[in-house]
Amino acid sequence: MKDQSTDNIAVKASVNTIIINSALAAFKLAAGIISKSGAMVSDAVHSASDVLSTIVVIIGIKISHKESDKSHPYGHERMECVAALLLAVILCSTGILIGYQGIIKIISWEHEKLPVPGLLALFASVISIATKEAMYWYTRAIAKKINSGAMLADAWHHRSDAFSSVGSFAGILGSRLGFPVLDSVASVIICIFIIKVSVDIFKDSVDKMTDKACDDAVVDKIKEITMMQKGVLGIDKIKTRQFGNKIYVDIEILADGSESLNETHAIAQTAHDAIEEYYPQIKHCMIHVNPVNLKNQAEKNKE
């Protein structure tokens, strides 16, 4: 039920961004053509790529929330990482394209031949900056709420579009003030920001797909919760791994070897339930009990 609710929240948010992005891209394209602004036309293409990226997010989230089956007994959470990877590639490609076009214009040394954009393009860039920044915070909030890496990647795609619009604004304004090359310089700077974001998203997705351990703070908290449970005498080993937006935990605890199987099982179950209650994102927690002979331990301590 929880996954279904999360799925619905993600899809609803994604549909909202698709509608806004489609309208914004159409508006910027029209403004760019009418005002003869190449920067605004490129910005419109960037917004159109946001529509594609959001569709990828919806597909990734839908697949990641499918129930476990015979072929995928551990679930499909990593499909969301695949979606985030695709977004990172789209984002990086967009950044490189923007930077390449900017560099070509800079080294052409034919700046005086570039057309001067109209006021409509300047107005469109301001609208785009405000809209895309708002969409970034909206999508980011949803991503944090449902712990979705793919949606967080999509949020950064929105912000990259806002950066692109800032560059467009600077370029268009500079062109109108008699410095058309500023459009291209801004594009190259924006390219660096966009590529940096895409690399961060790519790295985070790869970490989650290669069973990277959780942060030390999470591991330490799990240890603390485990040791708080009655009957747990120590921890022999603890391993964690990230599986998409979920976490798997394996722990070997120490318990009194003279207790019955039912008693030690109850100790392990109590620790298991306490850990999963504190961290809802833990999909599976496996606890193995290692027996300790308290009498022998006490004699060793005396020695």
N, C-alpha and C positions, 0 to 999 in steps of 0.2 A: 504494500500500500504506500509505503514511504517513497519507494522508487518511482511509482506511478505518479505521485504528487510532484516529485522533483522533475520528472519528465514533462509533466504538463506546464510547470512554471517555466522551464527552459524553452519549450516550444512556443509558448505564448510570447515570451520576451523576444525570441528570435523572429517571430512573425511581425511583431511591432517594428523591429529594426529594419526588416526587409522592406516594409511599406514606406518607412521614412527615407531609407537610403535610395529607393527607386525614385521617389518624388524629388529628392535632393539632386540625384545624378542627372535627371531629366532637366531640372531647372538650371543647373550649372552648365550643362551641355548647350542649352539654348542661349544662356548668357554669354558663353564663350564664343559661340558662332556669331551672334549678333554684334558683340563688342570686338570681334576679331582678336581674341585673347587666346594664344596657344597655351598659356599656363592654366587658364580656366578650363579649357577642353581636356587637358591632361588631368586636372583635378577631378573632372567629371568621370573620367575613365577610372580613376582611383576609387571613387565612390561606388561605381558599378562593380568593381572587384569586391567591395564590401558585401554586396548582395550575394555574390558567389560564395564568399567565405562563410556567411551566415547559414546558407543552405548546407554547406559542408558540416557546420556545427550541429545543425538539426539532425542530419543523418548520423553523425557520430554519436550523439547523445541517445538517439533512438536505439541504435544497435547496442550501445554499451549497457543499456538497461534491460536487455533481453534476459530471460531466465536462463540459468545453466542448462546445458543439454549434454547428450552423450559425447559430442565432439568437443565441447567446451565445458567440462565439468567445473571449472573454476570461474565461470562467468565470462562476460564480454567487456569488462571495464576498460581493457586496454584499447578498445576501438575508439574511445574518446581521445586517447593519446595519439592515435593515428590521425584523427581529425585535426588535432592541434598541430601535428607535424605538417600536414597539408597546408594549414593556415600559415605556418611559419615560412613554408616555401613560397606561397602566394605573396606574403608580405615582403619577403626578401627580393623576390623577382620584381615586385612593384617598385621597391626602393632603388634597385639597380637600374631599372628602366628610367626612372625619374632622374637619377644621377647621370646616367649616360647621355640623355637628351640635353641636360644642363651643360655638361662638359663639351659636347659637340658645338653648342651655341657659343660657349665662351671662346673656344679656340678658332671659331670661324672668322672672327674679327670683322664681321659684317653687321655689327649691332645697329648701325644707323638705318639699315634696311628693314629692321623689324617694325611691324605696325604698332601704333600706340593704342592700347586697349581703351574702350569706353568706360564711363562711370558705372554702367550696369555690371560689368565684370568685377569692379571693386566692391560694389554692394553685395554681389553674390558671394564673394569670398568671406565677407563679414558674417553673412547668414550661415555659411558653411562652417566657419570656425565655432560659432555659438552652438549650432545644432550638433556637430560631431563631438564637441566636448561634453555636451549634455548626454549624448548617447554613450560616451565612454563611461561616465559615472553611473548611468542607469544599468548598463550591461555588467560593469564591474561589481555593482551591488548584488545583482542576481547571481553572478558567478561565485561570489563569496558566500552567499546564502545557501547555495546548493553544492558548494565545493566542486566546481566544474573547471578543469583546466582548459577545456576547449572554449568555453564561454569567456574565460579570462583572456585567452588569446584573441578572441574576437573583439573584446573590449579594447585591447591594445591596437587592434586594426583600426577601430574607430578613432583612437587618439592619433594614430599615424596619419589618418586622413585630415584631422584637425591641423597637425603640423604642416601637412601639404598645403592646406588652405592658408595658413599663416605665410608660407613661402609665396603662394600665389598673390596674396594681398601685398606683401613687400615688393614683389616683382612688378605687379601691375602699378602700384603707387610709384615705384622708382622709374618705371617706364614713362609714366605720365609726367614725371618731374624732369625727364630728359636723360635718365640713366637706365636704358633697357637691359643692360647686362646684369643688373641686380636680380632680375627674374631668374636667370640661369645660375647665378651664385647661390641664391636661396635654395634652388632645387638640389644642388649638390650637398648643401648643409643638411637639408631635410632627408636626403638619401642616407646619410650617415646615421641619423637618429632611427630611421625606419629599420635599417639593417641590424642595428644594435638590439632593437626590440625583438626582431625575428630570431636572432641568434639565442637570446635569453629564453624565448618560448621553445625553440628547438631543443635546447639543452635540458630544460625542465621536463619536456615530454620524453626524451631519451632516458633520463634518470628514472622516470616512473615506469618505463618499459623494460628496464634492465635490473629490476629488483634492488634498487638503491635503498639503503637503510634509512629509517626515519631520523630526524634530527636528534641530537643528544638530549635535548630538553624533553622530547616525547618519550625516549627510552628511559630516562631517569624517572619520569613520572609513573611510567608503567611499573618500574621496579618498586617505587614507593608504595603504589597501590597494592601490589602483590605482597609486600612485606607487612602491610597493615592487617592482612587477613589472619584470623586465628588458625594456628596449626602450621603456618608456613615458617620454617626454621631458617631458610636461606634460599638463595638463588644460585644454581650451578651455571646456568647459561641462559642467555636471552638473545633472540634474533628477530629483527623486524625487516619487512620489505614493503615497498610501495607497489601497488598493483593498480595502475590507472589512478583513480581518485580514492581508492580503498587501501587499507593497510592489513597486512597479515602479520601475526605475532606467534612466535614459538618460544616457550619458556620451560626450563627444567627447574623445578623447585625441590627443596629438601623438606621431608616430613618424617615424623617419628616412625621408624620401621616396625615397631611393635604394635602399631595400630592396625585395625582390620582394613581390608580392601575398600569396604563401604565408607569407612571413616576418612581414608586418604582421598578417595574419590570426591567426597563431600568438600574437603579442603580445596582440591583443585577446581571444583565447580564454582565454589564461592569466589575464588580469585578470578576465574574466568568471567563470571557475571559482573564483578566489580569493574574489571578492566573495560569490558565492552560497554558498560553503562556510562563510564567516564568518556570514552572515545567512540561515539556512534559510527565514525568512519572506518572502524575496524570491522572488516568483513568476517574474519575468522581468527580465533585465538586458540592455539593448541597448547595445553599444559601437561607436561610429563612429570611424574612424581618419582624422585630418587629417595630411597629409604636411608635413614640415619639411625644407627644404634646409639641411643642416648647414653646407655650404660657404658658402652665401650668408649664413647666420646668423653664422658666424664672422667673415666680412668686415664685416658690419654692426657686430658688437661691437667690432672694431678701430677702426672709424670713430668 
